[in-house]
Amino acid sequence: MDLKGLLKKNNSKIVFLVADGLGGIPHPDFGYKTELEYANTPNLDDLAEKSILGLTIPVDHGITPGSGPAHLSLFGYNPMEHEIGRGALEAYGVGFMMTDKDIAARANFGTSDRNGVLTDRRAGRIPTEGSRKIVERIGEKIRKIEDVEIILKPGKEHRFVLILRGEGLSDRLTDTDPQKEGLKPLEPQALSPEAEKTVRIVKEFLKRAQGVIKDEPKANTILLRGFSRKPEIEPFEEKFGLKPLALANYPMYKGLTRILDMDTPDLGDNFEDLIKYYKEYFAEYDYFYIHYKYTDKAGEDGDFLKKVRYIEELDSLIPEILSTNPDVFVVTADHSTPSYWKQHSWHPNPTLVYSKYAGADDRNKFTEKECKYGYLGLIYAYHLMPVVLANAGRLKKYGA
């Protein structure tokens, strides 16, 4: 439903605290508990008693989402109707504004053995500074292939962005990342005839880049995914009538919020920097997105106890975030990343909505199981925004 005819202005403040990959599944090595069940979370549990709870589905039942569509859904857009490629997200995330002549791809450094088999898709999460130097070295050696300009932009840790700029390019080609260790990188394949030139350019780039990095101890392989063009989508403020501030440390998330025309400052690597900026500029915005990445990283690493520690760390920061007295406070996730699964999963996200108008479910823990019994029920994530707007007093009555 288009909400534009129902939107109304007031001075209410809405905060979305998004713990990336928060949800889990019972782990047999830890009493068949999830990370949320195992963690000590007094502040989240106190909120749960005063809030309505539920579970959100990022895309659809049984569909495992990428971070882009999962976040798009949280922001109130149906991800099945608005597809934004990972490459574009990464490009905007590092501050690169794409043109109509550009194709962008998310690039990872990885580690391969002497037979070319991947042993680590993330190259040991090499430090950002070291990765940047390797990217710069490749960029100095490869500036153009045929009539196509090659642009490389460093990201965080093992990540960077490849941009191809020229005529006759297409984003209709397959990834080279096999998405798991123990396999060789894949050959890019054209999904339509107009992508043949792009495939040829990508293959030549990988061949030349391999010659530059072949002696690197960890970053000796490049994996590409999410080839995409410049996206077109309705700005968040225009869609919901909210002036938004987006606070995230990682480029991909900043990329999406910039595509949606949210104010997205570059604030360094620490989550505490985000909280400081949030408090300093609280009076100037209506909507705040605060992203916490570490739960997802621990889940992908398969480290149950580390994910528990990060959940507890986030819990300890809840009072500071609430010190601004937002009118609506949401705690949720973009997707689940169970440490037992070691990757994104299709499991619904535990979600909490606190406001003086929301009511309460009288549950005393913020966990997947408790959220299952909450008032919100099991809903699509993009249906959460109308609930939040209603609790902020920002929706008019529908009909006579």
C-alpha positions as CSV (number, residue, x, y, z in Angstrom):
1,M,0.0,0.0,0.0
2,D,1.3,3.5,-0.9
3,L,1.3,5.5,2.4
4,K,1.8,8.9,0.9
5,G,-1.9,9.9,1.3
6,L,-1.8,9.0,5.0
7,L,1.5,10.5,6.0
8,K,1.4,13.4,8.5
9,K,4.1,15.5,10.1
10,N,5.0,15.8,13.8
11,N,8.1,16.0,15.9
12,S,8.3,12.3,16.8
13,K,11.7,10.5,16.6
14,I,12.1,6.9,15.3
15,V,15.2,4.8,16.0
16,F,16.0,1.5,14.2
17,L,18.8,-0.4,15.9
18,V,19.8,-3.2,13.5
19,A,22.0,-5.9,14.9
20,D,23.2,-7.6,11.7
21,G,22.6,-11.3,11.6
22,L,21.2,-11.3,15.1
23,G,18.9,-14.4,14.9
24,G,20.2,-17.9,15.5
25,I,19.2,-21.5,15.7
26,P,19.6,-23.9,18.6
27,H,23.3,-25.0,18.9
28,P,23.8,-28.6,20.1
29,D,27.1,-27.7,21.8
30,F,25.5,-25.0,23.9
31,G,22.5,-26.7,25.4
32,Y,20.4,-26.3,22.2
33,K,20.2,-22.6,22.8
34,T,20.5,-19.8,20.4
35,E,23.0,-17.0,21.0
36,L,20.2,-14.7,22.2
37,E,19.0,-17.3,24.6
38,Y,22.5,-17.9,25.9
39,A,23.4,-14.2,26.3
40,N,22.9,-12.1,29.4
41,T,20.8,-9.2,28.1
42,P,19.1,-7.4,31.0
43,N,18.4,-4.2,29.0
44,L,16.9,-5.9,26.0
45,D,14.9,-8.2,28.3
46,D,13.6,-5.1,30.2
47,L,12.5,-3.6,26.9
48,A,10.8,-6.8,25.9
49,E,8.5,-6.6,28.9
50,K,7.4,-3.1,27.8
51,S,7.2,-3.7,24.0
52,I,5.5,-5.6,21.3
53,L,7.5,-8.5,19.8
54,G,7.4,-10.4,16.6
55,L,9.4,-12.1,13.9
56,T,10.1,-10.5,10.5
57,I,10.7,-12.3,7.2
58,P,13.2,-10.3,5.0
59,V,12.2,-11.6,1.6
60,D,9.9,-14.6,1.7
61,H,9.5,-17.9,3.5
62,G,12.5,-20.1,3.1
63,I,14.5,-17.5,1.1
64,T,17.9,-16.6,2.4
65,P,18.5,-12.9,1.7
66,G,21.7,-11.0,0.9
67,S,22.3,-7.9,3.0
68,G,21.1,-5.5,0.4
69,P,17.5,-6.9,-0.1
70,A,17.3,-7.6,3.7
71,H,18.0,-4.0,4.5
72,L,15.8,-2.7,1.8
73,S,12.9,-4.6,3.3
74,L,13.7,-3.2,6.7
75,F,13.5,0.3,5.2
76,G,10.0,-0.4,4.0
77,Y,10.6,-1.4,0.4
78,N,9.5,-4.7,-1.1
79,P,12.8,-6.3,-2.1
80,M,11.1,-8.4,-4.7
81,E,10.1,-5.2,-6.5
82,H,13.3,-3.3,-6.0
83,E,16.5,-5.2,-6.9
84,I,19.7,-3.3,-6.2
85,G,22.9,-5.2,-7.0
86,R,25.7,-5.8,-4.5
87,G,28.2,-4.0,-6.7
88,A,26.2,-0.8,-6.7
89,L,25.8,-1.0,-3.0
90,E,29.5,-1.4,-2.5
91,A,30.3,1.4,-4.9
92,Y,28.0,3.9,-3.2
93,G,29.3,2.7,0.1
94,V,32.8,3.8,-0.6
95,G,31.5,7.1,-1.8
96,F,31.6,6.4,-5.6
97,M,28.7,7.9,-7.4
98,M,27.9,5.7,-10.5
99,T,27.1,7.0,-14.0
100,D,25.0,5.3,-16.6
101,K,28.2,4.0,-18.3
102,D,29.2,2.1,-15.1
103,I,29.0,-1.6,-14.1
104,A,30.1,-2.2,-10.5
105,A,31.0,-5.5,-8.8
106,R,31.8,-6.3,-5.1
107,A,35.3,-7.7,-5.0
108,N,36.9,-9.8,-2.3
109,F,40.5,-10.9,-1.8
110,G,40.7,-14.6,-1.1
111,T,43.4,-17.1,-0.4
112,S,44.0,-20.1,-2.8
113,D,46.4,-23.0,-2.6
114,R,48.9,-23.9,-5.3
115,N,46.2,-25.7,-7.2
116,G,43.9,-22.6,-7.3
117,V,41.5,-24.0,-4.7
118,L,40.1,-21.5,-2.3
119,T,41.1,-22.0,1.3
120,D,39.7,-18.7,2.7
121,R,37.2,-16.6,0.9
122,R,38.0,-13.6,3.0
123,A,41.9,-13.8,2.9
124,G,42.0,-14.0,6.7
125,R,40.1,-10.6,6.9
126,I,43.4,-8.9,6.1
127,P,43.8,-5.4,7.6
128,T,42.1,-2.6,5.7
129,E,45.4,-0.6,5.2
130,G,47.2,-3.6,3.8
131,S,44.3,-4.4,1.5
132,R,44.2,-0.8,0.3
133,K,47.9,-0.9,-0.8
134,I,47.2,-4.1,-2.8
135,V,44.2,-2.5,-4.5
136,E,46.3,0.6,-5.4
137,R,49.0,-1.6,-6.8
138,I,46.5,-3.4,-9.1
139,G,45.0,-0.1,-10.1
140,E,48.4,1.3,-11.2
141,K,49.0,-1.7,-13.4
142,I,45.5,-2.0,-14.9
143,R,43.9,1.3,-16.0
144,K,42.1,0.3,-19.2
145,I,41.1,-2.9,-21.1
146,E,40.1,-2.4,-24.7
147,D,38.0,0.8,-24.6
148,V,36.8,0.2,-21.0
149,E,38.2,2.3,-18.0
150,I,39.1,0.2,-14.9
151,I,38.4,1.9,-11.6
152,L,39.2,0.3,-8.3
153,K,38.1,1.5,-4.9
154,P,39.3,0.0,-1.6
155,G,36.8,-1.0,1.0
156,K,37.1,-2.5,4.5
157,E,39.4,-5.5,5.2
158,H,39.4,-7.9,2.3
159,R,36.7,-6.0,0.3
160,F,37.1,-3.6,-2.6
161,V,35.0,-2.4,-5.6
162,L,35.6,-3.0,-9.3
163,I,34.0,-0.4,-11.6
164,L,34.0,-0.9,-15.4
165,R,33.2,2.3,-17.3
166,G,32.5,2.3,-21.0
167,E,30.1,1.7,-23.8
168,G,28.3,-1.5,-24.6
169,L,28.6,-3.0,-21.1
170,S,26.0,-5.1,-19.3
171,D,25.4,-6.4,-15.8
172,R,24.0,-9.7,-17.1
173,L,26.8,-12.0,-16.1
174,T,27.5,-14.5,-13.3
175,D,29.6,-14.2,-10.2
176,T,33.1,-15.7,-9.9
177,D,32.7,-16.3,-6.2
178,P,31.7,-19.9,-5.5
179,Q,30.5,-18.8,-2.0
180,K,32.4,-21.6,-0.2
181,E,35.9,-22.8,0.4
182,G,37.3,-26.0,-1.2
183,L,36.3,-24.9,-4.7
184,K,38.1,-22.9,-7.5
185,P,36.8,-19.5,-8.5
186,L,34.2,-19.7,-11.2
187,E,34.5,-18.4,-14.7
188,P,32.1,-15.5,-15.4
189,Q,29.4,-16.4,-17.8
190,A,27.2,-14.1,-20.0
191,L,23.5,-14.4,-19.2
192,S,22.6,-12.6,-22.4
193,P,24.4,-11.8,-25.6
194,E,24.9,-8.2,-24.7
195,A,27.1,-9.2,-21.8
196,E,29.7,-11.0,-23.9
197,K,31.9,-7.9,-24.0
198,T,31.7,-7.4,-20.2
199,V,32.6,-11.1,-19.6
200,R,35.7,-10.6,-21.9
201,I,36.8,-7.5,-20.0
202,V,36.3,-9.2,-16.6
203,K,38.3,-12.3,-17.6
204,E,41.1,-10.1,-18.8
205,F,41.1,-8.0,-15.7
206,L,41.3,-11.1,-13.5
207,K,44.1,-12.5,-15.6
208,R,46.2,-9.3,-15.3
209,A,45.3,-8.8,-11.6
210,Q,46.4,-12.4,-10.8
211,G,49.8,-11.6,-12.2
212,V,50.1,-8.7,-9.7
213,I,49.0,-10.5,-6.6
214,K,50.2,-14.1,-7.2
215,D,52.9,-13.8,-4.5
216,E,50.7,-12.3,-1.8
217,P,50.6,-14.7,1.2
218,K,46.9,-14.3,1.8
219,A,45.3,-12.0,-0.8
220,N,46.4,-14.0,-3.9
221,T,42.9,-14.4,-5.4
222,I,40.1,-12.1,-6.5
223,L,36.4,-13.0,-6.2
224,L,33.7,-10.9,-7.9
225,R,30.0,-10.9,-7.3
226,G,26.9,-8.7,-7.7
227,F,27.6,-7.0,-11.1
228,S,25.1,-4.2,-11.3
229,R,24.2,-0.9,-12.9
230,K,23.3,2.4,-11.3
231,P,20.0,1.9,-9.4
232,E,16.9,4.0,-9.6
233,I,14.6,4.0,-6.5
234,E,12.3,6.4,-4.7
235,P,14.2,8.3,-1.9
236,F,13.3,7.3,1.7
237,E,12.3,10.8,2.8
238,E,9.9,11.2,-0.2
239,K,8.4,7.8,0.5
240,F,7.8,8.1,4.2
241,G,8.0,11.8,5.0
242,L,10.9,11.3,7.5
243,K,14.3,13.1,7.5
244,P,16.7,10.2,7.9
245,L,20.1,9.7,9.3
246,A,22.0,6.5,8.6
247,L,24.9,5.4,10.8
248,A,27.0,2.5,9.7
249,N,30.7,1.6,9.7
250,Y,30.7,-0.7,6.6
251,P,30.5,0.5,3.0
252,M,27.7,-1.8,1.8
253,Y,25.2,-0.5,4.3
254,K,26.3,3.1,3.7
255,G,25.9,2.4,0.0
256,L,22.2,1.4,0.3
257,T,21.4,4.4,2.5
258,R,23.1,6.8,0.1
259,I,21.1,5.3,-2.8
260,L,18.0,6.0,-0.7
261,D,19.2,9.6,-0.2
262,M,19.6,9.2,3.5
263,D,22.2,11.4,5.2
264,T,25.2,9.0,5.6
265,P,28.4,10.4,7.2
266,D,31.7,8.6,7.2
267,L,32.5,8.0,10.8
268,G,35.4,5.5,11.0
269,D,35.4,2.0,12.3
270,N,34.0,2.1,15.8
271,F,30.4,1.6,16.7
272,E,30.9,4.0,19.6
273,D,31.5,6.7,17.0
274,L,28.0,6.1,15.6
275,I,26.4,6.4,19.0
276,K,28.3,9.7,19.6
277,Y,27.1,11.2,16.3
278,Y,23.6,9.9,16.9
279,K,23.3,11.7,20.2
280,E,25.0,14.9,18.9
281,Y,22.6,15.2,15.9
282,F,19.4,13.7,17.4
283,A,17.5,17.0,17.2
284,E,18.1,17.4,13.5
285,Y,16.4,14.2,12.1
286,D,13.2,12.2,12.4
287,Y,14.5,8.7,11.6
288,F,17.7,7.1,12.7
289,Y,19.2,3.8,11.4
290,I,22.0,2.5,13.6
291,H,23.9,-0.6,12.3
292,Y,25.8,-3.0,14.5
293,K,27.8,-5.4,12.3
294,Y,29.7,-7.6,14.8
295,T,27.0,-10.1,15.5
296,D,26.9,-11.1,11.8
297,K,30.7,-11.4,11.6
298,A,30.8,-13.8,14.5
299,G,28.0,-15.8,13.1
300,E,29.7,-16.2,9.7
301,D,32.9,-17.2,11.5
302,G,30.9,-20.0,13.3
303,D,31.9,-18.5,16.7
304,F,28.9,-19.0,19.0
305,L,30.5,-17.5,22.1
306,K,31.9,-14.5,20.3
307,K,28.4,-13.7,18.9
308,V,27.1,-14.0,22.5
309,R,29.7,-11.5,23.6
310,Y,28.8,-9.1,20.9
311,I,25.1,-9.4,21.8
312,E,25.9,-8.6,25.4
313,E,28.1,-5.7,24.3
314,L,25.2,-4.2,22.3
315,D,22.8,-4.8,25.3
316,S,25.1,-2.7,27.5
317,L,24.8,0.2,25.1
318,I,21.0,0.2,25.0
319,P,20.6,2.8,27.9
320,E,22.9,5.2,26.1
321,I,20.9,4.9,22.9
322,L,17.6,5.4,24.9
323,S,19.0,8.4,26.7
324,T,17.6,10.6,23.9
325,N,14.1,9.4,24.6
326,P,13.0,8.4,21.1
327,D,9.3,8.1,20.5
328,V,9.6,4.7,18.8
329,F,12.6,2.4,19.3
330,V,13.0,-0.7,17.2
331,V,15.5,-3.5,17.8
332,T,15.7,-6.0,14.9
333,A,18.0,-7.6,12.3
334,D,18.3,-7.5,8.6
335,H,18.7,-11.3,8.5
336,S,19.7,-14.2,10.7
337,T,23.3,-15.6,10.8
338,P,23.3,-18.6,13.1
339,S,26.9,-19.5,14.1
340,Y,25.8,-23.2,13.8
341,W,25.1,-22.5,10.1
342,K,28.0,-20.1,9.5
343,Q,26.2,-18.0,6.9
344,H,23.1,-16.0,6.3
345,S,19.9,-18.0,6.7
346,W,16.2,-17.9,6.0
347,H,15.1,-17.9,9.6
348,P,12.9,-14.9,10.7
349,N,14.4,-12.0,12.6
350,P,13.6,-11.4,16.3
351,T,12.0,-7.9,16.5
352,L,11.0,-5.5,19.2
353,V,9.0,-2.3,18.9
354,Y,8.8,0.0,21.9
355,S,6.7,3.1,22.2
356,K,4.2,4.5,24.7
357,Y,1.4,3.6,22.2
358,A,2.5,0.1,21.2
359,G,1.3,-1.8,24.2
360,A,3.2,-4.8,25.6
361,D,3.3,-8.5,25.2
362,D,4.3,-9.3,28.8
363,R,7.2,-11.4,27.6
364,N,10.3,-11.2,29.8
365,K,13.1,-12.1,27.4
366,F,14.1,-10.9,24.0
367,T,14.7,-14.2,22.1
368,E,13.5,-15.9,19.0
369,K,11.1,-18.1,20.9
370,E,9.6,-15.2,22.9
371,C,9.2,-13.1,19.8
372,K,7.3,-16.0,18.2
373,Y,4.4,-15.3,20.7
374,G,4.3,-11.6,20.3
375,Y,1.6,-9.2,19.1
376,L,3.4,-8.5,15.8
377,G,3.4,-12.1,14.8
378,L,5.2,-13.3,11.8
379,I,5.3,-10.5,9.2
380,Y,7.3,-9.4,6.2
381,A,10.0,-6.9,7.2
382,Y,8.7,-4.3,4.8
383,H,5.4,-4.3,6.7
384,L,7.2,-3.1,9.8
385,M,7.4,0.6,8.7
386,P,3.6,1.2,8.7
387,V,3.5,-0.2,12.3
388,V,6.4,2.1,13.3
389,L,4.8,5.1,11.6
390,A,1.5,4.5,13.4
391,N,3.3,4.3,16.7
392,A,5.0,7.6,15.9
393,G,1.6,9.2,15.3
394,R,2.6,9.8,11.7
395,L,-0.3,8.1,9.9
396,K,-3.8,9.6,9.4
397,K,-7.0,7.6,9.5
398,Y,-7.8,5.7,6.3
399,G,-11.3,6.4,4.9
400,A,-14.3,8.1,6.5
